[in-house]
Amino acid sequence: MEDNTPISPAPAVYLLSPEQIAGPYFRNAKLIRRNISEGMDGIPLVLRLTIVDAMTGQPVTDALVDIWHCNARGAYSGWSKVNPDTEIDVDDIGSIPRTDDDTYLRGGQFTDKNGIVRFTTIYPGFYAGRALHIHVVVRIMEGNNYLEERHVAWVGQLYFPEVASRSVLNAKEYRGRAVSPLTNDQDFFYENMGGEASTLNVHTLSRDSNIDGYFGHTTIGIDTFAVSTQIKPEDFDKHTV
């Protein structure tokens, strides 16, 4: 007798990480590099991200992972002349005209056989109206011309534990701002787009202080067949370099 019972899709074996907006400071800078700091002042941050397939739990290899974030004073490269102490509309890509061609604190790496990428950067500061965060994009490679790849499978933001951030913001490179940062719980995107699940595990590199910097790590579960609506193919045409 024929069984006509509908077949349900297999459940995810790993938690699918929540997507968040790309924000107004996205650029396709085409920079493949591990060290993205470009000599920026700030407390060092060594970042390790592990990308896994949420359906299989297996590492996603050869994916291009781009990150970008603001400097210790809240400025983004490409928009260095925008006042970070003035709250702005943070929703739309390209909503704020670029002011320069700087490239600090931006770059991409390919995941290794274990799905891991590593970056050397600084602990980000903040800009008005937001908690401290790092932007992340995962692109799935479908050809040899990797710098032109537009299959964005996942767009997110990574947040920091409050205890670590309070310590960092007391350092001289971060002090003296006209505004205060939002806590994670005060941040609209953290609260409404799964920020708790996107918070990094953070540890000091030395036992007794943060003077040597921090190590931050997390695992990001993605759907490798997904096409994110947060960064569209046409955004690469508009915002490359």
FENJOUR-V678095 format. One line per field, one symbol per residue. psi: psi as a letter, one per 40 degrees, with the letter a starting at -180 (. if undefined). burial: I if it has 24 or more other C-alpha atoms within 12 Angstrom, else O. A space follows every 10 residues. Layout:
# FENJOUR-V678095
psi: ???
burial: ???
This chain:
# FENJOUR-V678095
psi: hhhehihiih iieihhhhii idiefhigef hhidhedfei iihihhhhhh hihddeeiih ifihhiiiii adeeiihdfd ehheehhihe dhheehiiei eieifiiiih iaeeehihih aihiaiihei ihihihhhhh headgdeehe ghdhhiihii idddddddee ideeifieii iiiddehddd deffddefhi hhiidideie deaihhiihh hiheeihied hiddddddfh .
burial: OOOOOOOOOO OOOOOIIIII IIIIIIIIII IIIIIIIOOI IIIIIIIIII IIIIOOIIII IIIIIIIIII IIIIIIIIII OIOIOOOOOI OOIIOIOIOO OIIIIIIIII IOOOIIIIII IIIIIIIIII IIIIIIIIII IOOOOOIIII IIIIIIIIII IIOIIIIIIO IOOIOOOOOI IIIIOOIOII OOIIIOIIII IIIIOOOOOI OOIIIIIIII IIIIOOOIOI IIOOIIOOIO I
